[in-house]
């Protein structure tokens, strides 16, 4: 009889333990709100063009997201009674933080790129205008017509390129616009140098003729 009582008590203890674990497991639920926040923050970072303007920060956010997904899978693979989402919550919060940092950096980077593109375009415009002014002063005469026409064609091509760069800028392609504007300014500056040299050579020749 006593043996049966001991068995019954042991069974009750076991059942109580199972009930306790089950109740505890009922509290171990995925932190859905934190997980959703992490996903949303990543989408906002990408929408802010973090891949282009804040790639290191976006990489950190993506790494946090990968770790979060791995932890979610690790918990899902466990028996329900043994799941714990403390680390999942921490990783989700880290994913939110890093994604928000990437978004902020992207907004700042894009604004900086916009200003740099504007400056580069203005410099290119100024260099083209200087070249046009010098072309008007370039010596004209026998043997120079072909050269002047070629330089005029070069300037026309530069102005067309600047128009295309402006279109890229207006489409928010600031990095592309800046790079092309810098290259265009360099081309216009080279032409400016060639014209300046030609004008100086012409002036020197005229002085020599006037002395002789």
Secondary structure, DSSP 8 states (H G I E B T S, - for coil): -HHHHHHHHHHHHHHHHHHHHHHHHHH----HHHHHHHHHHHHHHHHTTHHHH-HHHHHHHHHHHHHHHHHHHHHHTS-GGG---HHHHHHHHHHHHHHHHHHHHHHHHHHHHHHHHHHHHHHHHHHHHHHHHHHHHS--STTTHHHHHHHHHHHHHHHHHHHHHHHHHHTT-HHHHHHHHHHHHHHHHHHHHHHHHHHHHHHHHHHHHHH-
